[in-house]
């Protein structure tokens, strides 16, 4: 199929009518999304192409692609790649491949491609100078504003014959990938693409020709006039295909279709906007066209242009418009004129008050009746009395007045007529005057302003304001009280006339406090006990008073000498009364903290050697002096080695702070043993490979190595292990290199035999579970259970077993304790065979909710199934039967209640051990 031609032949339509139903999928076979822009930046998108109705639907076996046509623009062809994708997903590259570096391809600015791709078995016809195979590296593409329209094979390795599976019908797509490197200088566009199939039998395309109306001049008439005859003639682009399409005309009023006819006759249907438009449509869509009356003409025009229109049709490119104007109504025109003026209406002059009817002929539509209502206005006189404030002006007309007096002038009134205006003008004068110029300070924190030279009177009001000051009181008097520096404004207003005047004054402020450059704290060294204050430059106008922490005055000096403590100074400026306050803390450095650390250098059992070392938190180096108990200096170093007991003293001097501190230590003779203990490994007797015990010293705490060892009264040896020991109590002795000893007592115990017991014979019912657990005289570490019924053991190595044997079974246990000793035991489980089923002997199906049905009750753990339950009357007739499912008997037979009697019960039971048994019994039915 090729959408660029129209091949809906008559015989094709006849064939379709015989073998298939017309299936129109769109206005035309082709691209549903075209045209589509190609951005300059990297982009990837797909366009759709819908094919429906092909009778030879299978690709390759019944159909193939004859050619593919692509119409597009792109300024760098080597940046573009286009793939064709079948409905089954097969892909063939048409344009490509993408070339990251252009080489000689500097661009194809403005070029247009309208090219065909043919099968590899076809015949190409490339543009001049180009290869038959599409190649983005071809230098021949480097043409500005060129047009390409040749036939090409797809790029190497791609053939249209590769479309060899799936359907012809369905959605075909082209995948467009535009790269942005090398840069693209302008946007491109995919204008269209089409696919030509080898066999187009049954493919439905829609190509109606709506044509152009030949006589489409607009018609404008009045509602009462006759409509001129219509000349509806349509010019077509080509001879009209009347074998496939019909042509008719649509009439719409105010956008709604009202009539459809091939020979449309227009009858005056009242005022409104009428449009006549031609419509060409497929003959098979006649029913859809006949249903257009009452629908929107605009929606029809829009939907016919979509990818899925309501039917195959096309409207004419222009319309015939008929406008019917409603009959004109009377138009009222009201006019006001001054005496001596006139008005011209439709060539007639009017200059007197009255009502006049005038007919106005219409060039389009209906004539209009104009009713003129005219009124003539006479001149008037207006008197004005105005009062203004001094400095203000009043304007009347084009004249301005600012002085008291009477004025007359001729003006126009609101109607534009002459009017005499008489103005009586009075000018009011108000004064505001502030006389104050004093300043605020600490001695005079408040000030009263003076505005008494301002206007006074009962109608005069005063208002004081400030942008940055503060008014304490009197803001509505002539003398307010203020307490802050700033600009103060007095507004004087005549309440009766509204006239105002204002004055302002700036009030300065001197609240400067004396400077006090005093440190917050001072640290004295150990040789200082006072501090001489330095405040800077002395000023006779400032008075200083120093107070201690209790508030007692201690000095009036400018720079006093103060002892250790806390002080406050008050400095007062005698010229403005302002005071400043500062505090100082005087402290003395604390002497450094020292301590004596002792460490044993060599400790023998009867001798002493120790090292004493000075430790301090001082930040600077200290000078150390060691003294003995008699006060004699024995060293001047941080460390001291001693060999005698007694008290030793350490004196430390800090040269930076001039501080001295002292510490002492008492050294006593240590006559205790130096070995603190030992880690021992004692091997007791066990049931495996140690028939006798052993003792091993693993390490010694304290003492001086090397160590020697002895057991009981034996001589010492360097061997820390003692083996082949019989059960007994032993004394272990350890001696270090200094001759110091340590001993401890150890016991090797006699080991008894391991015993376990699983208990006596256990009796259980069929289907019951029992738990087995062994009693032992020592903790067990390993378990091995065994039984002839192997499947009955869920965990052969667990301490306990939960079992459910189906027959008499013996269970055995082989256990091992933590010493490797073994023991065994066994127990017999006897399974009792009593019947595990309960059969009731009576029931009463009377509907009272109690015992209304009969059923048997098996013990679920022992019974696998009730295979059959049957109930007979006393004469042997079967009245109830059920198998497999557990169903209750309600005392009925074939839906009717049976009489009270004794009935025979027979049940076939299958137990969980595979045995089956027939149980019989009796049940009494009661009412």
TORDO-335731 format. One line per 5 residues: their letters; for each residue x, y, z of C-alpha. Coordinates in steps of 0.1 Angstrom, whole numbers, always signed. Example, Ala and Ser with C-alpha at 12.3 -4.5 7.8 and 13.67 -1.06 7.14 Angstrom:
<recs>
AS) +123 -45 +78; +137 -11 +71
</recs>
This chain:
<recs>
XXXXX) +0 +0 +0; +12 +35 -8; -7 +65 +7; +6 +88 -21; -17 +70 -46
XXXXX) -54 +61 -46; -60 +25 -56; -94 +17 -43; -106 +2 -76; -141 -9 -82
XXXXX) -133 -46 -85; -113 -44 -52; -145 -30 -35; -165 -58 -51; -140 -84 -38
XXXXX) -141 -69 -3; -179 -69 -2; -178 -106 -10; -151 -117 +15; -149 -93 +44
XXXXX) -167 -64 +62; -156 -29 +55; -132 -19 +83; -122 +18 +82; -96 +26 +108
XXXXX) -88 +62 +99; -91 +91 +75; -60 +78 +56; -35 +50 +58; -3 +66 +70
XXXXX) +15 +83 +98; -8 +91 +127; +16 +116 +145; +31 +134 +115; +45 +160 +112
XXXXX) +68 +158 +143; +96 +182 +152; +132 +169 +158; +148 +190 +186; +184 +202 +184
XXXXX) +192 +185 +217; +195 +147 +221; +160 +131 +217; +144 +98 +210; +107 +93 +200
XXXXX) +84 +71 +180; +58 +78 +153; +29 +54 +145; +16 +41 +112; -17 +21 +114
XXXXX) -26 -7 +89; -59 -25 +91; -80 -48 +69; -52 -66 +50; -65 -100 +38
XXXXX) -30 -113 +31; -20 -106 +67; +12 -127 +71; +45 -111 +64; +70 -131 +42
XXXXX) +47 -161 +34; +18 -140 +20; +30 -105 +19; +62 -84 +19; +73 -47 +19
XXXXX) +77 -33 -16; +92 +0 -4; +93 +26 +24; +91 +63 +17; +105 +89 +42
XXXXX) +100 +127 +40; +121 +147 +65; +145 +176 +72; +176 +175 +94; +206 +198 +94
XXXXX) +232 +171 +102; +222 +138 +86; +251 +120 +104; +234 +128 +138; +202 +110 +128
XXXXX) +192 +74 +131; +157 +60 +120; +145 +24 +126; +113 +8 +112; +96 -16 +136
XXXXX) +69 -41 +126; +38 -50 +147; +57 -81 +158; +87 -61 +169; +112 -68 +141
XXXXX) +135 -39 +135; +153 -27 +103; +175 +5 +103; +166 +28 +74; +187 +59 +83
XXXXX) +220 +55 +101; +242 +47 +117; +250 +76 +141; +284 +91 +134; +299 +108 +166
XXXXX) +325 +128 +146; +314 +143 +114; +347 +142 +94; +339 +159 +61; +302 +163 +70
XXXXX) +300 +199 +79; +262 +199 +78; +233 +197 +54; +216 +230 +64; +182 +234 +48
XXXXX) +183 +200 +30; +150 +181 +22; +148 +143 +19; +119 +126 +1; +135 +92 -4
XXXXX) +124 +56 -9; +140 +25 +6; +137 -7 -15; +144 -44 -7; +179 -58 -12
XXXXX) +164 -77 -41; +151 -45 -57; +166 -19 -79; +179 +14 -62; +182 +48 -79
XXXXX) +203 +69 -56; +208 +107 -60; +237 +118 -82; +271 +110 -66; +258 +88 -38
XXXXX) +261 +51 -30; +230 +28 -35; +234 +20 +3; +223 +47 +27; +255 +58 +45
XXXXX) +257 +87 +70; +294 +90 +63; +289 +98 +26; +304 +132 +17; +277 +136 -9
XXXXX) +252 +146 +18; +273 +178 +24; +249 +200 +4; +233 +232 +16; +196 +235 +7
XXXXX) +197 +204 -14; +167 +182 -23; +171 +144 -23; +145 +120 -38; +164 +89 -47
XXXXX) +158 +52 -41; +183 +35 -17; +190 +2 +0; +190 +5 +38; +225 +6 +55
XXXXX) +248 -24 +51; +234 -55 +70; +198 -43 +68; +172 -55 +43; +134 -50 +40
XXXXX) +133 -88 +35; +142 -91 +72; +105 -84 +80; +96 -121 +77; +73 -128 +106
XXXXX) +41 -115 +122; +12 -96 +108; +9 -68 +82; -21 -55 +101; -13 -35 +133
XXXXX) +8 -6 +144; +40 +0 +125; +65 +25 +141; +96 +44 +132; +120 +51 +161
XXXXX) +137 +85 +156; +170 +92 +175; +186 +126 +170; +220 +132 +187; +233 +165 +197
XXXXX) +270 +160 +189; +283 +173 +166; +259 +202 +174; +228 +206 +152; +222 +242 +140
XXXXX) +185 +241 +138; +154 +219 +145; +144 +193 +119; +110 +177 +112; +96 +142 +103
XXXXX) +70 +153 +77; +56 +118 +68; +64 +82 +61; +46 +55 +42; +49 +18 +36
XXXXX) +41 +1 +2; +31 -36 +5; +35 -62 -22; -2 -72 -19; -26 -45 -7
XXXXX) -58 -66 -10; -83 -56 +16; -63 -27 +30; -88 +1 +36; -78 +37 +28
XXXXX) -99 +68 +28; -94 +96 +1; -126 +116 -2; -125 +150 -20; -145 +177 -2
XXXXX) -138 +202 -30; -145 +240 -30; -179 +257 -32; -180 +277 -65; -205 +304 -53
XXXXX) -198 +311 -17; -204 +348 -14; -221 +357 +19; -258 +365 +19; -272 +392 +43
XXXXX) -310 +398 +44; -337 +411 +67; -360 +386 +84; -390 +399 +64; -372 +396 +30
XXXXX) -372 +366 +6; -340 +346 +3; -325 +346 -33; -322 +313 -51; -290 +293 -41
XXXXX) -265 +282 -67; -247 +252 -50; -218 +241 -73; -186 +224 -61; -152 +224 -78
XXXXX) -132 +192 -72; -94 +187 -73; -98 +158 -96; -128 +139 -113; -151 +129 -84
XXXXX) -150 +91 -76; -187 +85 -76; -182 +47 -75; -168 +49 -39; -180 +83 -25
XXXXX) -213 +103 -23; -214 +141 -21; -240 +162 -2; -245 +195 +15; -249 +203 +52
XXXXX) -270 +231 +65; -263 +244 +101; -279 +271 +122; -259 +287 +150; -233 +258 +148
XXXXX) -259 +229 +149; -265 +208 +117; -302 +211 +108; -304 +195 +73; -285 +172 +49
XXXXX) -294 +171 +12; -277 +168 -22; -301 +195 -37; -304 +218 -6; -333 +243 -7
XXXXX) -330 +270 +19; -363 +283 +34; -363 +313 +58; -362 +298 +92; -360 +330 +113
XXXXX) -331 +352 +123; -298 +336 +128; -264 +326 +113; -266 +298 +87; -237 +279 +70
XXXXX) -238 +256 +40; -208 +233 +35; -201 +204 +11; -193 +169 +24; -178 +140 +4
XXXXX) -180 +106 +22; -175 +69 +16; -207 +52 +3; -204 +26 +31; -207 +54 +57
XXXXX) -242 +66 +45; -258 +56 +78; -233 +75 +99; -238 +107 +77; -276 +105 +80
XXXXX) -273 +107 +118; -254 +141 +118; -286 +162 +121; -286 +178 +156; -248 +175 +161
XXXXX) -222 +202 +162; -207 +213 +128; -175 +224 +145; -170 +191 +163; -176 +173 +130
XXXXX) -149 +194 +113; -124 +187 +142; -131 +149 +144; -127 +143 +107; -91 +156 +110
XXXXX) -82 +132 +138; -64 +99 +134; -97 +80 +143; -126 +99 +126; -163 +89 +130
XXXXX) -165 +80 +93; -145 +84 +60; -153 +119 +49; -140 +153 +40; -157 +188 +42
XXXXX) -154 +215 +15; -125 +239 +20; -150 +269 +22; -186 +276 +33; -217 +295 +21
XXXXX) -227 +319 +49; -263 +333 +51; -271 +359 +78; -308 +367 +85; -311 +398 +106
XXXXX) -341 +402 +130; -367 +429 +123; -354 +462 +137; -369 +477 +169; -374 +513 +178
XXXXX) -342 +530 +190; -346 +558 +216; -321 +588 +214; -323 +614 +242; -305 +648 +237
XXXXX) -300 +679 +259; -291 +712 +241; -285 +747 +254; -307 +776 +242; -297 +786 +207
XXXXX) -282 +752 +197; -296 +726 +173; -290 +689 +162; -289 +673 +127; -304 +638 +125
XXXXX) -306 +620 +91; -304 +654 +74; -331 +671 +95; -324 +700 +119; -341 +701 +153
XXXXX) -338 +731 +178; -370 +729 +200; -380 +706 +229; -401 +677 +217; -403 +640 +205
XXXXX) -396 +632 +168; -398 +598 +149; -372 +593 +121; -367 +563 +98; -330 +552 +92
XXXXX) -325 +531 +60; -301 +500 +66; -274 +490 +41; -274 +455 +57; -304 +441 +74
XXXXX) -336 +459 +84; -344 +496 +85; -343 +513 +120; -369 +536 +135; -352 +563 +156
XXXXX) -372 +582 +182; -355 +615 +192; -364 +630 +226; -350 +666 +226; -348 +691 +255
XXXXX) -336 +727 +252; -320 +741 +285; -321 +778 +295; -291 +798 +312; -288 +798 +352
XXXXX) -270 +817 +380; -250 +801 +409; -238 +817 +442; -208 +802 +460; -195 +811 +495
XXXXX) -160 +796 +503; -134 +798 +531; -97 +789 +526; -66 +789 +548; -37 +813 +544
XXXXX) -15 +801 +515; -43 +782 +498; -59 +790 +464; -93 +783 +448; -98 +779 +411
XXXXX) -131 +786 +392; -129 +779 +355; -94 +791 +344; -91 +818 +372; -73 +813 +406
XXXXX) -83 +833 +438; -63 +836 +471; -76 +868 +488; -107 +877 +507; -134 +893 +484
XXXXX) -164 +888 +460; -158 +876 +424; -182 +871 +394; -175 +851 +362; -193 +833 +334
XXXXX) -189 +795 +332; -205 +764 +316; -227 +742 +337; -227 +703 +337; -249 +704 +306
XXXXX) -224 +726 +288; -247 +757 +289; -237 +793 +301; -240 +798 +339; -232 +830 +360
XXXXX) -211 +821 +391; -208 +846 +421; -180 +837 +446; -177 +851 +481; -142 +842 +494
XXXXX) -128 +845 +530; -91 +837 +539; -83 +823 +574; -48 +828 +591; -34 +804 +618
XXXXX) +1 +808 +634; +25 +782 +651; +57 +794 +670; +80 +775 +694; +105 +796 +715
XXXXX) +124 +768 +734; +161 +759 +728; +174 +743 +761; +191 +708 +763; +186 +676 +783
XXXXX) +212 +660 +805; +215 +638 +836; +209 +668 +859; +179 +680 +838; +163 +647 +825
XXXXX) +130 +665 +815; +123 +698 +797; +91 +718 +791; +87 +732 +755; +72 +767 +749
XXXXX) +47 +774 +721; +28 +803 +737; +35 +827 +707; +11 +805 +686; -25 +814 +677
XXXXX) -50 +811 +706; -87 +810 +709; -116 +786 +718; -116 +771 +683; -78 +765 +683
XXXXX) -64 +730 +689; -28 +720 +696; -10 +687 +688; +26 +679 +696; +43 +649 +678
XXXXX) +79 +637 +675; +96 +612 +651; +124 +604 +676; +117 +621 +709; +93 +613 +738
XXXXX) +64 +634 +751; +56 +627 +788; +26 +649 +791; +8 +679 +776; +8 +668 +740
XXXXX) -24 +689 +734; -12 +721 +752; +12 +749 +744; +39 +737 +769; +44 +699 +768
XXXXX) +69 +680 +790; +96 +659 +772; +125 +636 +783; +143 +626 +751; +164 +643 +725
XXXXX) +148 +647 +691; +127 +669 +668; +93 +680 +682; +65 +693 +659; +37 +716 +670
XXXXX) +5 +715 +648; -20 +744 +654; -54 +739 +639; -86 +760 +637; -113 +734 +643
XXXXX) -140 +756 +628; -122 +764 +595; -98 +734 +593; -69 +758 +588; -35 +746 +602
XXXXX) +1 +758 +608; +31 +740 +622; +65 +747 +637; +93 +724 +648; +124 +725 +672
XXXXX) +153 +701 +678; +160 +694 +715; +197 +684 +721; +209 +659 +747; +241 +656 +768
XXXXX) +242 +623 +786; +278 +614 +781; +292 +592 +809; +328 +593 +821; +350 +567 +804
XXXXX) +362 +538 +826; +389 +516 +811; +391 +490 +839; +400 +453 +835; +373 +429 +848
XXXXX) +399 +408 +867; +435 +409 +877; +456 +378 +888; +485 +385 +914; +514 +361 +919
XXXXX) +523 +346 +953; +546 +376 +962; +520 +403 +955; +492 +413 +978; +479 +445 +962
XXXXX) +472 +461 +927; +477 +497 +916; +448 +508 +893; +455 +526 +860; +425 +545 +845
XXXXX) +443 +567 +820; +440 +606 +817; +428 +624 +848; +399 +649 +845; +391 +674 +872
XXXXX) +354 +675 +862; +350 +638 +871; +345 +626 +907; +356 +589 +915; +343 +568 +945
XXXXX) +356 +532 +951; +334 +506 +970; +343 +472 +984; +321 +440 +981; +301 +452 +1011
XXXXX) +293 +486 +996; +317 +505 +1019; +335 +534 +1002; +373 +527 +1005; +388 +555 +983
XXXXX) +382 +587 +964; +415 +585 +944; +417 +585 +906; +440 +555 +906; +440 +538 +941
XXXXX) +461 +508 +953; +437 +479 +961; +442 +447 +980; +428 +412 +970; +390 +414 +967
XXXXX) +361 +427 +946; +356 +464 +940; +332 +488 +922; +340 +524 +911; +314 +551 +904
XXXXX) +327 +580 +881; +304 +611 +880; +306 +639 +854; +300 +670 +875; +290 +691 +844
XXXXX) +260 +670 +833; +255 +648 +864; +260 +615 +844; +276 +585 +862; +295 +554 +849
XXXXX) +301 +522 +869; +327 +495 +865; +339 +465 +886; +372 +447 +891; +381 +413 +907
XXXXX) +416 +411 +922; +428 +375 +928; +461 +358 +937; +475 +327 +920; +473 +294 +939
XXXXX) +505 +275 +945; +510 +244 +922; +497 +210 +933; +523 +183 +937; +522 +147 +949
XXXXX) +548 +119 +953; +544 +87 +933; +562 +56 +945; +573 +26 +924; +591 -6 +935
XXXXX) +624 -10 +917; +635 -43 +933; +614 -61 +959; +630 -90 +978; +614 -109 +1006
XXXXX) +637 -92 +1032; +649 -61 +1014; +634 -28 +1001; +643 -6 +971; +618 +20 +959
XXXXX) +618 +50 +935; +599 +82 +944; +589 +106 +917; +574 +141 +918; +541 +148 +899
XXXXX) +526 +183 +894; +498 +202 +875; +520 +233 +871; +522 +247 +835; +558 +259 +840
XXXXX) +589 +239 +852; +593 +236 +890; +624 +235 +912; +623 +204 +935; +640 +197 +969
XXXXX) +639 +163 +987; +643 +162 +1025; +645 +132 +1049; +626 +129 +1082; +652 +151 +1100
XXXXX) +647 +180 +1074; +681 +173 +1058; +682 +180 +1020; +691 +148 +1002; +684 +156 +965
XXXXX) +672 +184 +941; +658 +162 +913; +623 +152 +903; +631 +115 +911; +646 +99 +942
XXXXX) +657 +63 +948; +656 +51 +985; +666 +19 +1003; +653 +27 +1038; +619 +31 +1054
XXXXX) +608 +64 +1068; +590 +97 +1059; +603 +117 +1030; +594 +154 +1021; +593 +171 +987
XXXXX) +593 +209 +983; +585 +225 +949; +591 +262 +939; +574 +279 +908; +598 +306 +896
XXXXX) +572 +321 +874; +545 +326 +900; +570 +327 +930; +549 +301 +948; +561 +272 +970
XXXXX) +543 +239 +979; +552 +207 +998; +542 +170 +1000; +554 +140 +1020; +552 +102 +1019
XXXXX) +557 +75 +1045; +576 +44 +1032; +573 +12 +1053; +590 -22 +1050; +570 -47 +1031
XXXXX) +574 -82 +1046; +546 -100 +1027; +552 -126 +1000; +553 -111 +965; +536 -140 +947
XXXXX) +498 -132 +946; +484 -163 +930; +485 -187 +899; +462 -200 +872; +459 -238 +875
XXXXX) +445 -265 +852; +433 -295 +872; +424 -326 +851; +400 -349 +871; +395 -386 +864
XXXXX) +372 -394 +833; +359 -424 +814; +380 -419 +783; +418 -416 +781; +426 -401 +815
XXXXX) +423 -429 +841; +444 -407 +865; +444 -370 +872; +469 -341 +866; +478 -306 +878
XXXXX) +494 -279 +855; +505 -244 +864; +495 -222 +834; +508 -188 +847; +518 -171 +880
XXXXX) +506 -136 +892; +532 -115 +909; +566 -126 +921; +599 -125 +902; +606 -151 +875
XXXXX) +619 -177 +869; +597 -199 +891; +601 -234 +905; +573 -258 +915; +568 -287 +941
XXXXX) +539 -310 +950; +535 -318 +987; +570 -321 +1003; +589 -329 +971; +619 -308 +961
XXXXX) +613 -278 +937; +615 -283 +899; +611 -260 +869; +585 -284 +854; +550 -268 +861
XXXXX) +531 -301 +853; +523 -330 +876; +507 -361 +860; +495 -397 +869; +479 -385 +901
XXXXX) +456 -408 +921; +425 -395 +938; +438 -376 +969; +444 -341 +984; +476 -323 +972
XXXXX) +496 -291 +983; +511 -272 +954; +541 -249 +962; +556 -221 +939; +588 -203 +946
XXXXX) +601 -172 +927; +637 -160 +921; +638 -140 +953; +629 -171 +974; +594 -160 +981
XXXXX) +568 -188 +981; +531 -193 +975; +510 -225 +981; +475 -238 +976; +455 -271 +983
XXXXX) +440 -292 +954; +418 -323 +953; +417 -351 +926; +382 -367 +930; +372 -404 +925
XXXXX) +347 -407 +896; +315 -429 +899; +298 -448 +870; +273 -431 +847; +236 -442 +852
XXXXX) +205 -435 +830; +169 -448 +833; +140 -445 +808; +114 -458 +833; +89 -488 +833
XXXXX) +66 -501 +805; +43 -473 +791; +8 -481 +780; -10 -458 +755; -41 -459 +733
XXXXX) -39 -460 +695; -32 -425 +682; -19 -412 +715; +15 -395 +719; +40 -400 +747
XXXXX) +72 -381 +756; +103 -401 +765; +131 -385 +787; +160 -402 +805; +168 -397 +842
XXXXX) +206 -395 +849; +230 -391 +878; +251 -366 +859; +245 -341 +830; +245 -357 +796
XXXXX) +262 -342 +765; +252 -367 +737; +221 -388 +729; +215 -417 +704; +179 -430 +703
XXXXX) +170 -462 +684; +139 -482 +677; +127 -510 +653; +101 -485 +641; +126 -460 +627
XXXXX) +100 -435 +613; +87 -430 +648; +118 -410 +659; +116 -373 +648; +151 -363 +663
XXXXX) +173 -393 +672; +199 -370 +688; +176 -348 +709; +173 -351 +748; +136 -360 +746
XXXXX) +114 -378 +721; +77 -373 +714; +64 -405 +697; +31 -420 +685; +38 -457 +678
XXXXX) +11 -477 +660; +21 -510 +676; +41 -523 +706; +76 -509 +702; +108 -509 +723
XXXXX) +129 -476 +724; +166 -476 +734; +189 -447 +744; +228 -447 +743; +240 -415 +762
XXXXX) +275 -400 +770; +282 -375 +798; +307 -346 +798; +335 -369 +811; +330 -393 +781
XXXXX) +313 -420 +802; +286 -440 +785; +254 -457 +796; +222 -471 +780; +186 -478 +789
XXXXX) +154 -490 +771; +116 -488 +776; +87 -507 +760; +56 -489 +747; +25 -510 +747
XXXXX) -3 -498 +723; -38 -507 +736; -64 -517 +710; -97 -506 +725; -122 -492 +700
XXXXX) -116 -454 +697; -152 -446 +685; -183 -434 +704; -217 -444 +689; -247 -427 +706
XXXXX) -276 -450 +715; -304 -424 +710; -314 -390 +694; -345 -369 +692; -350 -351 +658
XXXXX) -378 -329 +670; -363 -295 +661; -356 -282 +696; -319 -277 +689; -308 -305 +713
XXXXX) -297 -339 +700; -316 -334 +667; -292 -355 +646; -273 -388 +648; -236 -391 +640
XXXXX) -207 -412 +653; -177 -396 +670; -142 -411 +663; -111 -402 +682; -93 -383 +654
XXXXX) -58 -392 +665; -66 -429 +661; -92 -431 +632; -81 -421 +597; -116 -422 +581
XXXXX) -152 -435 +585; -153 -452 +551; -190 -460 +552; -220 -455 +576; -253 -473 +570
XXXXX) -285 -473 +591; -312 -500 +587; -347 -503 +602; -358 -533 +621; -368 -551 +589
XXXXX) -334 -546 +573; -343 -518 +549; -315 -493 +543; -328 -458 +554; -295 -438 +555
XXXXX) -261 -442 +539; -230 -420 +537; -194 -426 +526; -161 -406 +528; -176 -375 +543
XXXXX) -189 -371 +579; -226 -365 +575; -252 -365 +602; -286 -383 +600; -316 -362 +607
XXXXX) -341 -391 +611; -355 -388 +576; -358 -411 +547; -363 -396 +513; -372 -363 +530
XXXXX) -398 -377 +554; -395 -382 +591; -393 -418 +602; -413 -431 +632; -398 -436 +666
XXXXX) -380 -470 +667; -347 -488 +672; -325 -487 +642; -294 -508 +633; -261 -489 +628
XXXXX) -232 -503 +607; -199 -484 +603; -167 -493 +583; -137 -477 +601; -101 -473 +589
XXXXX) -75 -467 +616; -43 -448 +613; -22 -481 +614; -40 -493 +582; -64 -517 +599
XXXXX) -101 -517 +590; -130 -528 +611; -168 -530 +609; -186 -517 +640; -222 -524 +647
XXXXX) -247 -510 +672; -282 -497 +678; -297 -462 +680; -332 -453 +693; -351 -426 +674
XX) -373 -407 +699; -399 -379 +696
</recs>
